């Protein structure tokens, strides 16, 4: 399967992990988590939430050692926010890389 | 302070040779020929004052820190040497070769205008809530021609490219330790480790500045001859083990979890991360800034 064919399945898993992360947070999320949901602005992630989310992603995809720093840092600085779609794109690139 | 069997103080880390080596070059770079009165801002356990006294024992130093525990650690250290001043009055009258330690914020200093020759801040300016206010207050306390000197290992560019993964892996291993603790608790019929939300700021909102942005900030505050540079220092397995469980770090990195658990997870995560990556140290850049008060 190509990355494009995998993408919906990957995104679905990412959303599932995000839902699992916020399960007992009592957030008001009309429409639930979508590809446009931002981890910080919409889900109020603190640093440890980002890490727990990352560990959840690795578990969901049965992979260890994914270079999340490439997703969370640009030019030596932490990014302002990350969308579910960006996480999905990152995984599409890294999971298919040999 | 201890949490369980893990040392959560900052003292053991600041006493470690690697940390001292990371700070010594900054202190050695300062021209102390015209310096008598020093403000050691966010003095912590007193490392910068220690290094300054080693170079010039006649200095008159006032160390200020927001954390009473750090003040107490410093007071014990300098008290044993007999160089501790009891109060501001005694320090002003007879403070040569001595140190006064006060609890307070570095952006609200107890000094008269232009009372200080040198203001130093070791690896703390990144946590100042209002950096412009701090710089303005340091400028007020410094005499014309006085120097502001600080360093920080928390700025944009601190990670040498290719080494960021270690710190990411360390945090992920800490979370895995937490998950193992929760599994043990589940087997014992206990609920997971409780977590209080909203005890820390949002992720990534670190307020780190680039080297150029720091230079601009300091110049904007009216300082001249602003010099910046970066210096590489090794972050070894041993030093990360020492700083990992520090309460001030654990309460931020694992916000909302009980300190004892957070510190244990961060501590145990260190070896796992280094082992996973197959390294024993990574370089980390420190930013050093010096400037002259107009």
Interface residues (C-beta under 8 A of the other chain):
Chain A: X25 X39 X40 X44 X45 X46 X47 X48 X49 X50 X51 X52 X54 X55 X58 X65 X67 X68 X69 X72 X73 X75 X76 X77 X78 X79 X80 X81
Chain B: X156 X157 X158 X159 X161 X164 X165 X167 X168 X169 X171 X172 X174 X175 X176 X179 X197 X198 X200 X201 X202 X203 X204 X205 X206 X208 X210 X252 X253 X254 X255 X256 X257 X276
